[in-house]
Amino acid sequence: MNFFGLGTFEIVTILIVATLVFGPNRIPEFAKKAGEFMRSFQKITSDMTKEFTKAIDSSPTKPSDTGKPPDSFSGITLDKYFKTNDK
């Protein structure tokens, strides 16, 4: 069993320490609050993921054509960039 990266031994140890610190009567209360927290955390992360996906999908930008060669080279000269020794 692997829950949040914790093995069985670690989970049992945490439960024993929690029982000693808080008492056996308060453990169900803490478990309930932990469950509520996990549900709300999962809902928040799910909502955020949906909003980000919706924002990205509705973005009006399109991928740029950077690196794409021009369709035609006619009329383009490199004389202004290079000196030639034409006589």
VEXNUVO-856800 format. One record per residue: residue number from 1; residue in one letter; x, z, y of N, C-alpha, C, O in turn. Coordinates in steps of 0.02 Angstrom, whole numbers, plus 50000, padded with zeros to 5 digits. Example, Ala and Ser with C-alpha at 12.3 -4.5 7.8 and 13.67 -1.06 7.14 Angstrom:
BEGIN
SITE,n,res,n.x,n.z,n.y,ca.x,ca.z,ca.y,c.x,c.z,c.y,o.x,o.z,o.y
SITE,1,A,50660,50390,49716,50615,50390,49775,50660,50390,49835,50712,50423,49834
SITE,2,S,50642,50354,49888,50684,50357,49947,50645,50394,50002,50670,50402,50057
END
This chain:
BEGIN
SITE,n,res,n.x,n.z,n.y,ca.x,ca.z,ca.y,c.x,c.z,c.y,o.x,o.z,o.y
SITE,1,M,50043,50000,49941,50000,50000,50000,50045,50000,50062,50091,50040,50067
SITE,2,N,50030,49955,50108,50070,49950,50169,50022,49944,50228,49991,49892,50237
SITE,3,F,50016,49996,50267,49970,49999,50323,50009,50012,50386,50039,50066,50394
SITE,4,F,50011,49964,50433,50050,49969,50495,50124,49980,50480,50158,50014,50518
SITE,5,G,50148,49951,50427,50219,49957,50410,50236,50024,50378,50295,50040,50369
SITE,6,L,50186,50064,50361,50197,50129,50330,50180,50124,50256,50131,50094,50236
SITE,7,G,50222,50155,50216,50210,50156,50144,50164,50214,50126,50142,50253,50169
SITE,8,T,50149,50219,50062,50104,50272,50038,50132,50341,50052,50095,50386,50073
SITE,9,F,50197,50350,50040,50227,50416,50051,50222,50437,50124,50206,50495,50139
SITE,10,E,50234,50391,50171,50231,50408,50242,50160,50426,50263,50150,50473,50301
SITE,11,I,50111,50389,50237,50041,50403,50255,50020,50472,50229,49987,50510,50264
SITE,12,V,50038,50487,50167,50021,50553,50138,50055,50608,50178,50024,50660,50191
SITE,13,T,50117,50599,50198,50153,50649,50237,50118,50660,50304,50110,50717,50326
SITE,14,I,50098,50606,50337,50063,50612,50402,49997,50650,50393,49979,50692,50434
SITE,15,L,49960,50634,50340,49897,50669,50327,49907,50744,50314,49868,50785,50337
SITE,16,I,49959,50761,50277,49973,50832,50264,49991,50868,50328,49966,50923,50341
SITE,17,V,50034,50838,50369,50053,50870,50432,49992,50876,50478,49983,50928,50510
SITE,18,A,49950,50824,50481,49890,50827,50523,49843,50882,50500,49813,50917,50541
SITE,19,T,49837,50891,50434,49794,50944,50407,49822,51012,50426,49783,51057,50443
SITE,20,L,49887,51021,50423,49917,51085,50441,49911,51099,50515,49899,51156,50535
SITE,21,V,49918,51049,50557,49917,51059,50629,49846,51068,50655,49833,51115,50693
SITE,22,F,49800,51025,50635,49732,51026,50663,49681,51062,50620,49627,51079,50644
SITE,23,G,49696,51073,50558,49649,51105,50512,49606,51053,50478,49594,50999,50506
SITE,24,P,49582,51069,50419,49544,51020,50379,49476,51003,50410,49448,50950,50394
SITE,25,N,49449,51046,50452,49382,51033,50480,49384,50980,50536,49333,50948,50548
SITE,26,R,49441,50972,50569,49444,50924,50625,49470,50856,50605,49469,50809,50645
SITE,27,I,49494,50848,50544,49521,50783,50521,49468,50728,50523,49483,50674,50546
SITE,28,P,49406,50740,50499,49355,50687,50503,49341,50665,50575,49329,50606,50588
SITE,29,E,49342,50713,50621,49331,50696,50691,49386,50650,50717,49372,50601,50752
SITE,30,F,49448,50665,50701,49504,50623,50722,49501,50554,50688,49517,50503,50719
SITE,31,A,49481,50553,50625,49475,50489,50590,49421,50445,50621,49430,50385,50627
SITE,32,K,49366,50476,50641,49312,50439,50673,49336,50410,50739,49323,50351,50754
SITE,33,K,49370,50450,50779,49395,50427,50844,49448,50372,50835,49451,50325,50874
SITE,34,A,49489,50379,50784,49540,50327,50770,49506,50262,50750,49528,50208,50770
SITE,35,G,49453,50266,50710,49415,50206,50691,49383,50173,50751,49384,50112,50756
SITE,36,E,49353,50213,50795,49323,50185,50856,49375,50152,50900,49363,50098,50928
SITE,37,F,49433,50183,50905,49487,50154,50945,49510,50087,50915,49519,50038,50951
SITE,38,M,49518,50085,50849,49540,50023,50816,49488,49967,50826,49507,49910,50838
SITE,39,R,49424,49983,50820,49372,49933,50831,49374,49907,50903,49370,49846,50914
SITE,40,S,49379,49952,50951,49380,49929,51021,49444,49890,51036,49442,49841,51073
SITE,41,F,49500,49910,51007,49563,49874,51017,49558,49803,50988,49579,49755,51020
SITE,42,Q,49530,49797,50928,49522,49731,50897,49474,49688,50937,49485,49627,50943
SITE,43,K,49421,49717,50964,49374,49679,51005,49407,49654,51069,49398,49596,51089
SITE,44,I,49446,49697,51101,49480,49677,51162,49530,49621,51149,49532,49572,51186
SITE,45,T,49570,49628,51096,49619,49575,51082,49584,49510,51062,49608,49456,51079
SITE,46,S,49529,49515,51026,49491,49455,51008,49462,49421,51070,49466,49360,51077
SITE,47,D,49434,49460,51116,49407,49433,51178,49461,49400,51220,49451,49347,51249
SITE,48,M,49519,49432,51224,49574,49404,51263,49598,49338,51232,49612,49291,51269
SITE,49,T,49602,49335,51167,49623,49274,51133,49574,49218,51147,49594,49161,51161
SITE,50,K,49509,49233,51145,49457,49183,51159,49463,49158,51231,49458,49098,51244
SITE,51,E,49474,49204,51279,49480,49185,51349,49541,49141,51361,49537,49091,51397
SITE,52,F,49598,49159,51331,49659,49119,51339,49649,49050,51309,49669,48999,51339
SITE,53,T,49619,49047,51251,49607,48982,51218,49560,48939,51260,49572,48879,51268
SITE,54,K,49507,48970,51287,49460,48933,51329,49495,48908,51392,49483,48852,51414
SITE,55,A,49537,48949,51422,49572,48929,51483,49621,48872,51470,49627,48826,51510
SITE,56,I,49655,48876,51414,49704,48823,51397,49668,48758,51380,49689,48704,51401
SITE,57,D,49612,48762,51343,49575,48702,51324,49543,48668,51383,49535,48607,51384
SITE,58,S,49523,48707,51434,49489,48678,51491,49537,48658,51547,49516,48636,51600
SITE,59,S,49601,48665,51535,49651,48648,51586,49650,48573,51599,49651,48533,51552
SITE,60,P,49648,48553,51663,49644,48481,51679,49711,48444,51674,49713,48383,51679
SITE,61,T,49764,48480,51663,49829,48447,51661,49838,48412,51594,49812,48433,51542
SITE,62,K,49874,48357,51597,49890,48321,51537,49966,48323,51527,50002,48337,51575
SITE,63,P,49989,48311,51468,50061,48312,51457,50095,48260,51501,50070,48204,51510
SITE,64,S,50151,48278,51528,50186,48232,51572,50222,48178,51531,50235,48186,51472
SITE,65,D,50237,48124,51565,50271,48068,51533,50347,48074,51544,50382,48023,51543
SITE,66,T,50371,48133,51554,50442,48143,51566,50482,48117,51506,50466,48133,51448
SITE,67,G,50533,48079,51520,50575,48053,51467,50551,47986,51439,50585,47955,51399
SITE,68,K,50493,47965,51461,50467,47901,51437,50496,47845,51481,50494,47850,51542
SITE,69,P,50523,47794,51451,50552,47739,51491,50496,47701,51527,50440,47698,51503
SITE,70,P,50513,47672,51584,50462,47633,51620,50441,47572,51579,50478,47548,51536
SITE,71,D,50381,47548,51593,50355,47490,51557,50394,47427,51573,50400,47382,51531
SITE,72,S,50419,47422,51634,50454,47361,51654,50513,47379,51698,50510,47427,51737
SITE,73,F,50567,47341,51692,50626,47351,51733,50633,47296,51786,50684,47293,51821
SITE,74,S,50585,47252,51792,50591,47197,51838,50591,47222,51910,50552,47266,51928
SITE,75,G,50635,47194,51949,50640,47213,52020,50682,47275,52032,50689,47295,52090
SITE,76,I,50708,47305,51982,50749,47365,51990,50822,47345,51990,50846,47314,51943
SITE,77,T,50857,47363,52043,50929,47348,52046,50966,47413,52055,50940,47462,52083
SITE,78,L,51027,47413,52031,51069,47472,52037,51124,47463,52089,51171,47502,52092
SITE,79,D,51118,47409,52130,51169,47395,52179,51180,47452,52228,51237,47465,52249
SITE,80,K,51128,47486,52247,51137,47540,52295,51172,47601,52265,51196,47644,52302
SITE,81,Y,51175,47604,52200,51208,47661,52167,51279,47646,52145,51320,47691,52139
SITE,82,F,51295,47582,52134,51361,47563,52110,51391,47510,52156,51357,47464,52177
SITE,83,K,51454,47519,52172,51489,47468,52212,51515,47415,52164,51543,47430,52112
SITE,84,T,51505,47353,52184,51531,47298,52144,51583,47261,52184,51580,47260,52246
SITE,85,N,51630,47231,52151,51684,47193,52184,51670,47119,52181,51714,47079,52165
SITE,86,D,51609,47099,52195,51592,47028,52197,51620,46997,52260,51615,47025,52314
SITE,87,K,51651,46938,52252,51680,46904,52310,51642,46843,52328,51661,46808,52375
END
